[in-house]
Amino acid sequence: MKRKAGTKMRYVKISVMAAVAASLVFVSACSDKSSGGSSEASSGNGSNSGSGGQTNSGKPGDPFGKYDQTVTIKIGQAVDPTDKSLPAGDTPANNQYTRYVKDNLNIDTQVAWQAATGTNYDQKVNLSIASNDLPDAMVVNDAQLRQMAKAGELQDLSDAYNNYASEPLKKIIDSTNGVAMKSVTFDGKMLALPNVTVQADGIHEMWIRKDWLDKLHLQPPKTMDDLEKVAKAFVEQDPDGDGKADTIGIVGPQSGGHMYATFLLSTNNLYGFDPIFAAYDSYPGFWLKGDDGKPVYGSIQPQTKEALAKLRDLYAKGLIDQQTGVRKDSSEPIISGQAGIFFGPWWMGYGPLGNAVKNDPKANWQAYALPLDGNGQFSPHVGTPSSQFLVVRKGYEHPEAAIKMENLLLRDESKFDVSVAIGNYPLRIVYAPNDETEFTVKALREVLAGTKKPEDFANNPEYKLLNNDVNTVKKVKLQPYDKMDIQYWKPTADWGVWNRMYSLLVGDAPIVDQPMNKVPSLIYSQTKTMESRWANLQKMEDETFLKIILGAAPLDDFDKFVKDWKAQGGERITDEVAEEAKQ
Amino acid sequence: MQNKGFAKHYYLMLLPGFVWLAIFSIVPMFGLVIAFQDYNPGVGVFHSDWIGFDNFSYMFSLNDSRTIFFNTIFIAVLKIIANLIVPLVFALMLNELRITVFKRWIQTIVYLPHFLSWVILAGILLDILSYTGPVNQVLSLFGVKPILFFAKASWFPGIVVGSDVWKEFGFNTIIYLAALTGINPSLYEAAAVDGATRLQRLRNVTLPGISATIVLLAALSLGNVLNANFDQIFNLYNPLVYSTGDIIDTWVYRTGLLNLQYGLATAVGLLKSVVSFLLITLSYILASKFANYRIF
C-alpha cells in the first residue's frame, strides 16, 4: 500500500511535468519576461550582497553564529514521496530539522517549490533554470551547475566560503586534493559548494540471496560462468519453494534507469550491470586512458561489445529479469522476494532491503565484491567525490546562510534523531571523508569484538556518525558478532539503526576486506561540445545497448553505434577530453 | 434587425477568451525566437547570442529528426482514421438497439475512460500488458510464450492507437449519436413501408443523414495531425520503442527540459507549429468546401 501511494504521487508529479513540458515553447517565452525583471533585481542587489551578508550576522565570520534578525532563505526541495518517517503534523517544509536550523542559526527556511527526489527533482531544477526563476538556494548536479554558471545565474561564494565555512567542512573539501574545489570553480570564482561523498558510493557490488544459495547447495558465484550457473539455478530450481516458476535470476535497470554508472552519474547506480561489465574489463560511460595514453570512451571499446554479448546471452536464457528496461520499479521483485541477485552500492540496507526483510525476515541478502574479471580480480569503476552542488542565486543577500546550514549539519548530524529521515534537512548535501564507511566498519568490528570500547572513538569529529554508530550497533546485532547472516540481526529493535548497520557491516565489508583494482574516469564533468551533443550520443548509446541486451537488435549494431558515435561529435569530444585531462 | 447594444454583449462575452488567448498563446509566441539563438536563460531572449539556422541544420543532421517526424505523422494519422471509423461503426450499432436502458448503459460504460487521465490509464495498461499480467496469462493457456509488449518497437504504435481508441471512442460515439437523432424518423418509416431491409435503411437513410458530420469531423481532425498525444506516449514509452514511438513532443521535452538544449528543442517545436498551421488551414478549406463549415 505504501509503495502504491508513492507511485501514485509520482504519477501525478509526472503528469504535471508532462503538462509543463508540452508547452516548453511557452515556458521559454515566459522566461524572457521574468528574466528581464529578475536580472534587474539581481544587479540591484548584487552590488551590496557581499557586505550585506555580514552586517546582519551575530559575529562576522563565525561559522555557527546566530543571526540577530531572522534571515529567510527560500529553497527548492526534494521530497521522498515514500518517506513515512515524519511525525504527524510535521511536513518536509516544517520539521525537527528546519526548526533546529531556526533555533540555532535564526534562519527561516521557506520552500519555494518541492519535487519528488530523482528525475522529478531534476526536471523541476531544469525548469527553474530555464525560466530563470530561481529559489535562493538549491542542490543541483554537474550539468545543471554548468548551465547555471554559463547563464550567470549564480552567486560567487568565494568570500562566504572563506569567511564562514567551518574547519571540518574545509578539511573534508580539501581532502579531495582539489578535485571538489576544481569542479565548482569557474573563472576563478567559486560558484557552488561541492559535496564530498564516500568512495564506497561509486563501487557497485553483487547482492545475492544467501538463503537461496544455501537451499540449493551453491556457493557465491566467483566468475561469470559461476554467476550464470547460480542465476540459472535461481530461475529453474524454485528457490522460494512456492512450487511456481516465478523467480528472477538477475534484476536489471527499470524504465528510465541506467545500465551502468557513467562519468556524469558516477555513483549510486541501482540495479545496473556495472560489475558484469567490469568482469569483462569494460567500463562503458567512463573515460579511460587508452593504450597509447590518449583518452578513450569506454562504451565504444571492444570489451564492451563482449560484455553486451554476454548480457544478451543471459537475457535470452531468461536469467536476467525479462522486464528489464520496461519495469516501472526494479526494487519491486527484490522487496517481494522474487529475485535472487542484483547489483548496487553498499547502502542497500537503506534501499530495498529494509522492506525486503520486513516482508520476509529470512531474506538473507549478502554483498560480495564479485564477479571477478579474467585476471581473478575485482576491478570496479569508482566515482567522483563531488556529484551534488549547493548553489545560491545571484543577488541573494545572505549567501553565507546556506554554508552555515551545512556547517551545522556536519557538526550535529550525529546528535539528530535520525528516525526522521535525514533527507528532510533543508539543502542537505552529503559530507563525508572519502574513507568514512571503511573506517566505520573497522571501528564497529573492533567494538563488537571487544578489543575497543565505544569511548575510544570519541575523538574523530570528521567521522560525524561514528560516535553514534559504535554506541548503537549492539541494539540490532545479535551474537555471535562475527556472523552477518540475517538470523544474527534484530532489525525490529530499531529499523533506523539496522538500515545503517546492515549497510555497513554487510554492504561495506567486501570493500574493506577485498583488495580491488579501482578504475577512475579521466574526467567527471561535461566538456564544451558535450553541452550540445552529449544528450544525443547518450540517447543513442542507451537505446542501442538496451536493444542489444534484450535481443531487439543484432549484436553487430554495436559496430554501427561506434561509427555513428564517432561521426556525430564523439571524436571532437574525445579531443576535448584529452585537452581537459591534461590539465 | 438587431440593435447595436445586443451585439456589444456578444463582443463582451468574447473578451475572456481573447485575454486567455493573448496571455497563453500569442505572447508566448515571441519565445520562438530562441530557436535562432544560443539561448542563455540567465541573460534572456534579448541578450542571447544569435546563431541563425544552426539549430535547424543540426536538427536535420540528426537521424532522430526523420524518425520523430515520421512517427508523429504515422501515429497521428492512424489515430485519426481509427477514431473516425470505430465510433461511427459503434454508433450505428448502438442506434439499432431498441432497448433504451441497455443502450444508455453501454453508452455510459464506453464513455467512462474518457474521464481518466493518461497517467492512470498508462499505469493500468502497463500492468495489463506486463510479463505476468492478465493478457500474458491468457496467452499462456494457449501455449504462447509470454510477450513483453512494451519492449517491442513493432507493437508500440498499435498499442498506442488501440489504447487511444479505447479511451476516446465512447466520447466520439456521442457526437454521432447526436447526429443520428437528427434524422427524421419518418424517413425510416417510409423506407420500411417500401420494404427496405435494415441494411438498406442503414445505407440509404442513416449514412447520408450523418455524412456531413463525418466529413466535418474528418476535416477538422486534420488540423490535429501532428498532435500524436504527448501525455499518452510519455507515460507508455521507454528507450526500446524510441524507434517507433518517439514523437516530436516527447523529443522536444527530453531535449529541451531534460538536457537543457532550449534552442534546439524550440527549433523542432517551431517546425511542428509551422506544419500544423498549414494543415489547419488545409482542413479549414476542406471543411468549408465539403461540409459547408465556416467560421468567418
HADDOCK unambig.tbl for C-alpha pairs under 7 A between the chains (distance, minus, plus):
assign (segid A and resid 11 and name CA) (segid B and resid 119 and name CA) 6.02 0.50 0.50
assign (segid A and resid 15 and name CA) (segid B and resid 119 and name CA) 6.29 0.50 0.50
assign (segid A and resid 18 and name CA) (segid B and resid 231 and name CA) 6.50 0.50 0.50
assign (segid A and resid 21 and name CA) (segid B and resid 253 and name CA) 5.50 0.50 0.50
assign (segid A and resid 22 and name CA) (segid B and resid 230 and name CA) 6.94 0.50 0.50
assign (segid A and resid 22 and name CA) (segid B and resid 249 and name CA) 6.54 0.50 0.50
assign (segid A and resid 22 and name CA) (segid B and resid 253 and name CA) 6.91 0.50 0.50
assign (segid A and resid 25 and name CA) (segid B and resid 31 and name CA) 6.49 0.50 0.50
assign (segid A and resid 25 and name CA) (segid B and resid 32 and name CA) 6.64 0.50 0.50
assign (segid A and resid 25 and name CA) (segid B and resid 266 and name CA) 5.99 0.50 0.50
assign (segid A and resid 26 and name CA) (segid B and resid 28 and name CA) 4.87 0.50 0.50
assign (segid A and resid 26 and name CA) (segid B and resid 31 and name CA) 6.68 0.50 0.50
assign (segid A and resid 28 and name CA) (segid B and resid 31 and name CA) 5.90 0.50 0.50
assign (segid A and resid 29 and name CA) (segid B and resid 28 and name CA) 4.88 0.50 0.50
assign (segid A and resid 29 and name CA) (segid B and resid 29 and name CA) 6.99 0.50 0.50
assign (segid A and resid 29 and name CA) (segid B and resid 30 and name CA) 6.29 0.50 0.50
assign (segid A and resid 29 and name CA) (segid B and resid 31 and name CA) 3.60 0.50 0.50
assign (segid A and resid 30 and name CA) (segid B and resid 28 and name CA) 6.34 0.50 0.50
assign (segid A and resid 32 and name CA) (segid B and resid 44 and name CA) 5.15 0.50 0.50
assign (segid A and resid 32 and name CA) (segid B and resid 45 and name CA) 5.44 0.50 0.50
assign (segid A and resid 35 and name CA) (segid B and resid 42 and name CA) 6.84 0.50 0.50
assign (segid A and resid 35 and name CA) (segid B and resid 43 and name CA) 6.86 0.50 0.50
assign (segid A and resid 35 and name CA) (segid B and resid 44 and name CA) 5.64 0.50 0.50
assign (segid A and resid 36 and name CA) (segid B and resid 44 and name CA) 6.77 0.50 0.50
assign (segid A and resid 123 and name CA) (segid B and resid 257 and name CA) 6.70 0.50 0.50
assign (segid A and resid 123 and name CA) (segid B and resid 258 and name CA) 6.17 0.50 0.50
assign (segid A and resid 126 and name CA) (segid B and resid 257 and name CA) 6.22 0.50 0.50
assign (segid A and resid 126 and name CA) (segid B and resid 258 and name CA) 6.85 0.50 0.50
assign (segid A and resid 126 and name CA) (segid B and resid 260 and name CA) 6.87 0.50 0.50
assign (segid A and resid 127 and name CA) (segid B and resid 257 and name CA) 6.64 0.50 0.50
assign (segid A and resid 129 and name CA) (segid B and resid 41 and name CA) 6.82 0.50 0.50
assign (segid A and resid 130 and name CA) (segid B and resid 41 and name CA) 5.38 0.50 0.50
assign (segid A and resid 131 and name CA) (segid B and resid 41 and name CA) 6.56 0.50 0.50
assign (segid A and resid 132 and name CA) (segid B and resid 41 and name CA) 5.85 0.50 0.50
assign (segid A and resid 132 and name CA) (segid B and resid 42 and name CA) 6.14 0.50 0.50
assign (segid A and resid 151 and name CA) (segid B and resid 40 and name CA) 5.42 0.50 0.50
assign (segid A and resid 151 and name CA) (segid B and resid 41 and name CA) 5.90 0.50 0.50
assign (segid A and resid 151 and name CA) (segid B and resid 42 and name CA) 4.15 0.50 0.50
assign (segid A and resid 151 and name CA) (segid B and resid 43 and name CA) 6.53 0.50 0.50
assign (segid A and resid 152 and name CA) (segid B and resid 42 and name CA) 5.53 0.50 0.50
assign (segid A and resid 153 and name CA) (segid B and resid 42 and name CA) 5.45 0.50 0.50
assign (segid A and resid 255 and name CA) (segid B and resid 238 and name CA) 6.18 0.50 0.50
assign (segid A and resid 256 and name CA) (segid B and resid 238 and name CA) 6.94 0.50 0.50
assign (segid A and resid 323 and name CA) (segid B and resid 131 and name CA) 6.74 0.50 0.50
assign (segid A and resid 326 and name CA) (segid B and resid 150 and name CA) 6.76 0.50 0.50
assign (segid A and resid 326 and name CA) (segid B and resid 151 and name CA) 6.73 0.50 0.50
assign (segid A and resid 326 and name CA) (segid B and resid 238 and name CA) 6.62 0.50 0.50
assign (segid A and resid 532 and name CA) (segid B and resid 261 and name CA) 6.64 0.50 0.50
assign (segid A and resid 535 and name CA) (segid B and resid 259 and name CA) 6.22 0.50 0.50
assign (segid A and resid 543 and name CA) (segid B and resid 239 and name CA) 5.21 0.50 0.50
assign (segid A and resid 543 and name CA) (segid B and resid 240 and name CA) 6.10 0.50 0.50
assign (segid A and resid 546 and name CA) (segid B and resid 240 and name CA) 6.73 0.50 0.50
assign (segid A and resid 547 and name CA) (segid B and resid 240 and name CA) 6.03 0.50 0.50
